């Protein structure tokens, strides 16, 4: 790889090191050169990242159309240097390489979250902590009397995953946030467990309606809370597209939370399965089913599974 840069006339020697200058006339900030080989003959992350790009383009068939790097936002300058150098050498077009930077997860002291011993927290330990907190929350909840140990464990596991994933994805990706497991596992507020519970409640409404012989039908909006719910449902496509195009999962998280709130208002204001008018009942059941489908689909995109009951 280094020889290719040299042969292309892109590498130059500087104080015993080999560098590639990647600055552009349009730069509004200083852009240091890429260090291919240092004065001691060693290589660093610039060179290994470039070699990885070269290897992927040559060994993967078909060759990658785009490479996304999900790495700490503090590494933004490094990746911009690497992408420019890769484009200059013709490994892949610079705009086909994208850094999906993210902020840090901080403790209450505002510094990156660590273990009590001061080390880096492992994912397995984080999951164990979330599982323990989820089991505490469920023990205090009014769970169905016939829920066995296996089902309780499965629900607790889903709650723990929902708490961790939603708490991480609901924040604007590039910002830092404070790790608060007690808040993340709460069934109130903007949390994964709250959205999970909202979806389960919709399922319960639909299940009881089906047991009574009632089914969803044609939607006919006549009440303000129905109209508000329909408008919220209509925003799903834009939320998913925005999350994808901007690489910002929090856009989808915001939509799902607003949808759950809109359903809560609808549920509190109007009878659904208990509505006496068959047409209104069928319409409201159809709206509830649309909410269920959208919540399950959206949470599924975030990697969160919804249990049948809680």
C-alpha positions as CSV (number, residue, x, y, z in Angstrom):
1,X,0.0,0.0,0.0
2,X,2.8,2.4,0.9
3,X,4.5,1.6,-2.3
4,X,1.3,2.3,-4.3
5,X,1.2,5.8,-2.7
6,X,4.8,6.4,-3.6
7,X,4.4,5.1,-7.2
8,X,1.3,7.4,-7.6
9,X,3.4,10.4,-6.5
10,X,1.2,11.0,-3.5
11,X,3.6,10.2,-0.7
12,X,6.5,12.4,0.2
13,X,9.3,12.0,2.7
14,X,9.4,14.4,5.7
15,X,11.9,14.2,8.4
16,X,12.4,10.5,7.8
17,X,8.7,9.7,7.7
18,X,6.4,9.1,4.6
19,X,3.3,11.3,4.6
20,X,0.4,12.0,2.3
21,X,-0.9,15.6,2.2
22,X,-4.7,15.6,2.1
23,X,-5.6,19.2,2.6
24,X,-7.9,21.0,0.2
25,X,-8.1,24.7,-0.8
26,X,-11.7,24.8,0.5
27,X,-10.7,23.6,4.0
28,X,-11.7,26.0,6.8
29,X,-9.7,24.1,9.4
30,X,-6.3,22.7,9.6
31,X,-6.0,19.3,8.0
32,X,-2.8,17.4,9.0
33,X,-1.2,15.0,6.6
34,X,-1.7,11.2,6.8
35,X,1.3,9.5,8.3
36,X,1.9,6.3,6.3
37,X,5.3,5.4,7.9
38,X,6.8,7.2,10.8
39,X,10.5,8.0,11.1
40,X,11.2,4.8,13.0
41,X,9.7,2.7,10.2
42,X,6.4,1.9,12.0
43,X,2.8,2.3,10.7
44,X,-0.2,3.6,12.6
45,X,-4.0,3.6,12.4
46,X,-4.0,5.7,9.2
47,X,-2.1,3.0,7.3
48,X,-3.9,0.0,8.7
49,X,-7.3,1.6,8.0
50,X,-6.3,2.3,4.4
51,X,-4.9,-1.2,4.0
52,X,-8.3,-2.5,5.3
53,X,-10.1,-0.5,2.7
54,X,-7.8,-1.8,0.0
55,X,-8.3,-5.4,1.2
56,X,-12.1,-5.1,1.2
57,X,-12.2,-3.6,-2.3
58,X,-10.0,-6.4,-3.6
59,X,-11.3,-9.4,-1.7
60,X,-15.0,-8.8,-1.3
61,X,-17.1,-9.8,-4.3
62,X,-19.0,-7.7,-5.3
63,X,-16.9,-4.9,-4.0
64,X,-18.6,-2.7,-1.4
65,X,-20.6,0.2,-2.7
66,X,-20.3,2.1,0.6
67,X,-18.5,1.7,3.9
68,X,-20.0,3.0,7.1
69,X,-17.7,3.4,10.2
70,X,-19.7,3.5,13.5
71,X,-17.0,4.9,15.7
72,X,-16.7,7.6,18.5
73,X,-17.3,11.1,17.2
74,X,-13.9,12.1,18.6
75,X,-12.3,10.2,15.7
76,X,-13.9,12.4,13.0
77,X,-10.6,14.0,11.9
78,X,-8.9,10.7,11.6
79,X,-11.5,9.2,9.3
80,X,-11.7,12.4,7.2
81,X,-8.0,12.0,6.6
82,X,-8.3,8.3,5.8
83,X,-11.2,8.9,3.4
84,X,-9.4,11.6,1.5
85,X,-6.3,9.5,1.1
86,X,-8.3,6.5,-0.1
87,X,-10.0,8.7,-2.7
88,X,-6.7,10.2,-3.9
89,X,-5.3,6.7,-4.4
90,X,-8.4,5.5,-6.2
91,X,-9.3,2.8,-3.7
92,X,-12.9,4.0,-3.5
93,X,-14.6,7.4,-4.0
94,X,-14.3,9.6,-0.9
95,X,-18.0,10.1,-0.8
96,X,-18.6,6.3,-0.5
97,X,-16.9,6.3,2.9
98,X,-18.9,7.6,5.8
99,X,-18.2,8.1,9.5
100,X,-21.2,7.5,11.7
101,X,-19.9,9.2,14.7
102,X,-21.5,9.0,18.1
103,X,-21.2,10.7,21.5
104,X,-19.9,9.2,24.7
105,X,-22.0,7.4,27.4
106,X,-21.1,9.3,30.6
107,X,-21.5,8.7,34.3
108,X,-23.1,11.2,36.6
109,X,-19.7,13.0,36.8
110,X,-20.0,13.9,33.2
111,X,-17.0,11.6,32.2
112,X,-17.2,8.5,30.0
113,X,-18.9,5.7,31.9
114,X,-16.6,3.3,33.7
115,X,-16.8,0.4,36.1
116,X,-16.5,0.9,39.8
117,X,-12.9,-0.2,39.4
118,X,-12.3,2.4,36.7
119,X,-12.1,0.1,33.8
120,X,-14.1,-0.1,30.6
121,X,-17.5,-1.6,31.1
122,X,-18.0,-4.8,29.0
123,X,-21.3,-5.3,27.2
124,X,-22.0,-8.5,29.0
125,X,-21.7,-6.7,32.4
126,X,-24.0,-3.9,31.1
127,X,-26.6,-6.4,30.0
128,X,-26.4,-8.2,33.4
129,X,-26.9,-4.8,35.2
130,X,-29.9,-4.1,33.0
131,X,-31.4,-7.5,33.6
132,X,-31.1,-7.2,37.3
133,X,-32.8,-3.8,37.3
134,X,-35.5,-5.0,34.9
135,X,-36.3,-7.9,37.3
136,X,-36.6,-5.5,40.1
137,X,-39.1,-3.3,38.2
138,X,-41.1,-6.4,37.1
139,X,-41.2,-7.7,40.7
140,X,-42.9,-4.4,41.7
141,X,-45.3,-4.6,38.8
142,X,-48.8,-6.2,38.7
143,X,-47.9,-9.1,36.4
144,X,-50.5,-11.8,35.5
145,X,-50.9,-14.4,38.2
146,X,-50.5,-17.2,35.7
147,X,-47.1,-16.0,34.4
148,X,-44.5,-18.7,35.1
149,X,-40.8,-18.3,35.8
150,X,-39.7,-18.8,32.2
151,X,-42.1,-16.2,30.8
152,X,-41.1,-13.7,33.6
153,X,-37.5,-14.3,32.6
154,X,-38.2,-13.8,29.0
155,X,-40.1,-10.5,29.7
156,X,-37.4,-9.3,31.9
157,X,-34.8,-10.0,29.2
158,X,-36.9,-8.0,26.7
159,X,-37.3,-5.1,29.1
160,X,-33.5,-5.0,29.7
161,X,-32.8,-5.0,26.0
162,X,-35.4,-2.3,25.3
163,X,-34.0,-0.2,28.1
164,X,-30.4,-0.3,26.8
165,X,-31.1,0.0,23.1
166,X,-33.8,2.7,23.3
167,X,-31.8,4.8,25.8
168,X,-28.8,4.8,23.4
169,X,-30.7,5.4,20.2
170,X,-33.2,8.0,21.4
171,X,-30.4,10.6,21.8
172,X,-29.1,12.6,18.9
173,X,-26.3,10.3,17.8
174,X,-23.5,12.8,18.0
175,X,-24.3,14.0,21.5
176,X,-23.2,12.6,24.9
177,X,-25.6,11.4,27.5
178,X,-25.6,10.3,31.1
179,X,-26.1,6.6,31.9
180,X,-29.0,6.2,34.3
181,X,-30.2,2.6,34.5
182,X,-33.0,3.3,36.9
183,X,-34.5,5.9,34.5
184,X,-33.8,3.8,31.4
185,X,-35.7,0.8,32.9
186,X,-38.7,2.8,34.0
187,X,-42.2,2.1,32.5
188,X,-42.9,5.8,32.5
189,X,-41.4,8.6,30.4
190,X,-39.4,8.3,27.1
191,X,-38.0,4.8,27.6
192,X,-37.9,1.5,25.8
193,X,-39.9,-0.3,28.5
194,X,-42.7,2.4,28.3
195,X,-43.0,1.9,24.5
196,X,-42.9,-1.9,25.0
197,X,-45.7,-1.6,27.6
198,X,-47.7,0.7,25.2
199,X,-47.5,-2.0,22.5
200,X,-48.5,-4.7,24.9
201,X,-51.5,-2.7,26.1
202,X,-52.7,-2.3,22.5
203,X,-52.3,-6.1,22.0
204,X,-54.4,-6.6,25.1
205,X,-57.2,-4.4,23.8
206,X,-57.3,-6.2,20.4
207,X,-57.1,-9.6,22.1
208,X,-60.1,-8.9,24.3
209,X,-62.0,-7.5,21.4
210,X,-61.4,-10.6,19.4
211,X,-62.5,-12.8,22.3
212,X,-65.8,-10.8,22.3
213,X,-66.2,-11.3,18.6
214,X,-65.3,-7.8,17.5
215,X,-62.9,-7.1,14.6
216,X,-61.3,-4.1,13.0
217,X,-63.1,-2.5,10.1
218,X,-63.2,0.7,7.9
219,X,-61.6,3.7,9.5
220,X,-64.0,6.7,9.9
221,X,-62.6,9.6,11.9
222,X,-65.0,11.8,13.8
223,X,-63.3,12.7,17.1
224,X,-60.3,15.0,17.7
225,X,-58.2,12.3,19.4
226,X,-58.9,10.0,16.5
227,X,-57.7,12.6,14.1
228,X,-54.6,13.3,16.1
229,X,-53.8,9.6,16.2
230,X,-54.3,9.2,12.4
231,X,-51.9,12.2,11.8
232,X,-49.3,10.7,14.0
233,X,-49.6,7.3,12.3
234,X,-49.1,9.1,9.0
235,X,-45.6,10.3,10.1
236,X,-44.1,6.8,10.3
237,X,-42.8,6.7,6.7
238,X,-41.1,10.1,7.0
239,X,-39.6,9.1,10.4
240,X,-38.1,5.9,9.0
241,X,-36.8,7.6,5.9
242,X,-35.3,10.5,8.0
243,X,-33.6,8.0,10.3
244,X,-32.1,6.2,7.4
245,X,-31.0,9.1,5.2
246,X,-29.6,11.2,8.1
247,X,-28.2,8.1,10.0
248,X,-30.1,9.4,13.0
249,X,-32.1,6.6,14.8
250,X,-33.5,9.2,17.3
251,X,-35.9,10.4,14.6
252,X,-37.7,7.1,14.7
253,X,-37.5,7.0,18.5
254,X,-39.2,10.4,18.7
255,X,-42.0,9.2,16.4
256,X,-42.7,6.0,18.3
257,X,-42.8,7.9,21.6
258,X,-45.2,10.5,20.1
259,X,-47.3,7.7,18.7
260,X,-47.6,6.0,22.1
261,X,-48.6,9.2,23.7
262,X,-51.2,9.8,21.0
263,X,-52.7,6.4,21.5
264,X,-52.7,7.0,25.3
265,X,-54.8,10.1,24.7
266,X,-57.1,8.2,22.3
267,X,-57.5,5.3,24.7
268,X,-58.3,7.6,27.7
269,X,-60.8,9.7,25.7
270,X,-62.8,7.1,23.8
271,X,-64.2,3.6,24.3
272,X,-62.7,1.1,21.8
273,X,-63.8,-2.5,22.3
274,X,-66.6,-1.3,24.6
275,X,-68.0,1.2,22.0
276,X,-71.7,0.3,21.4
277,X,-71.8,1.6,17.8
278,X,-70.5,-1.2,15.6
279,X,-69.0,1.1,12.9
280,X,-67.2,3.3,15.4
281,X,-66.0,0.2,17.3
282,X,-64.6,-1.4,14.1
283,X,-62.9,1.9,13.2
284,X,-61.3,2.3,16.5
285,X,-60.1,-1.3,16.6
286,X,-58.6,-0.7,13.1
287,X,-56.7,2.4,14.5
288,X,-55.5,0.4,17.5
289,X,-54.3,-2.4,15.2
290,X,-52.4,0.1,13.0
291,X,-50.8,1.5,16.2
292,X,-49.8,-2.1,17.3
293,X,-48.3,-2.8,13.9
294,X,-46.4,0.5,13.7
295,X,-45.0,0.2,17.3
296,X,-43.9,-3.4,16.8
297,X,-42.4,-2.6,13.4
298,X,-40.6,0.5,14.7
299,X,-39.3,-1.2,17.8
300,X,-38.2,-4.1,15.7
301,X,-36.1,-1.8,13.6
302,X,-34.5,-0.6,16.8
303,X,-33.8,-4.3,17.8
304,X,-36.5,-4.4,20.4
305,X,-39.0,-7.4,20.6
306,X,-42.4,-6.9,22.2
307,X,-43.8,-9.7,24.4
308,X,-47.4,-10.8,24.1
309,X,-48.2,-9.6,27.6
310,X,-46.6,-8.0,30.7
